[in-house]
Amino acid sequence: MTSTPGRWSRWILAARPRTLPAAIVPVALGAASTHSLHVARTLLASTVAVALQIATNFANDYSDGVKGTDRDRVGPFRLTASGLVAPAQVRRVAWGFFGVAAIVGFALAWSTSWWLILIGATAIAAGWFYTGGPRPYGYYGFGELFVLIYFGFVATVGTSYVQHGTIPATSWWLGLTAGSMACALLEANNLRDVDADRASGKKTLAARLGRERGSWLYVACVAGVGVGAGMTVSWGALLATLYLVPLRRYVFTERRGRELLPLLQESALLQWSIGAILVILVTLR
């Protein structure tokens, strides 16, 4: 029997720390692509990215919880679905983190370019409407597209831009790399939840395709990592072969539901590892 998380640990679990590489890695890659680091702006960009990621996680917890989607889910702890925290409180905390992202993003825009405010506003909207609102796009199979855009190109290219007001061509390929790794995290989550999502009417791409065919979505993410890294540094495409471990151990197996819980952990570890290696290689070019 699983013990009930404590007052503070439940919030930490619901923030889903294993998803944080999706926020930090693209910022690190974007900063590395310029070869001339602006420390203050990089820290601001990192704060915005992490706040948006945590806000989105709490927003998903709230929206999926009130819709009943999380009722039979086997993944990480959920505040709303558990009944331990009032839905309104989860929603307030989500918007609190969106507010942090907005305030820090405003400071970043003030020191660089005001058009970043518009980009930031769309990022907040994307975070909320992933599972929130009357027609959440995550329920209709568009999650991968938005993850690729915001946790790939926007975060990576945007960080490159705020360094010194220019966008090196390398940052676009690094954006593809980071976005593909973030999508792999998403697929690790969605493959685990295929059965629950189908039962609740949440039509992710994985749920539409089913457990077996949905495995190829993870392969597509790995291919994106290989292309992006390969166009950036020599032997970069070989880094994508590290994904053969989860592909063989979890993705192309008959494992379902709770048996796929380690897939998210391994995908997060790979994003940290490949991201760190790429930062070093890009910096040393």
C-alpha angles and dihedrals in degrees: 000000000000115000120233112256117246125254095273101027091059090061092048091050092048090051085064102220092194090070094057095092086071088064102037103040097059091049091051092048092047091051092047093052093068098055089215112079122210098201100195095049092045090054090049091049090049091051092050092049095048093045091051092049094050092043091052091049091053091043090053090047090054099042097043089045097054091043091053093238093126095051096104100020120136099200132094122332116286123207099203099041091047091060090224094112128040112251091233090058092051089050092051092051091049091053089044090062091043085054092052089051090049095049095046090042090053089054090050092049091048090058096043123013134339093221087075087075090066092048090049092050091054090048091054091048090049091051094051100040094048088092101351132088129038095296109029110193092218088066091058102051101265097112095100093052094053093043090053091049100045104028091038119032102014095047097040101038091038092054090049090052097050092055096072108338097268134101116219115209089239091067092066092057090044087051089056089049095049093042092050091051090049089051089052087057089051092050091049087057096042096046089054091050099043095113095042092046093050091050092050096043096249102146105201116164089256091051091049093051098039130231098295101043091036088067089076090065088067088050090052089054091051089050089053090052090051095049095046096045092042092055090050108047138008112273089007092131089062089066089069090063088073085078088069087086097064091033091060098034100044120355102059096040136087092257115130140178114344091012088068096055092104091056092076091049093051092045090052091048090051091051090052092046099044091041092053092048092049093048089055094045094046092047092051095048 
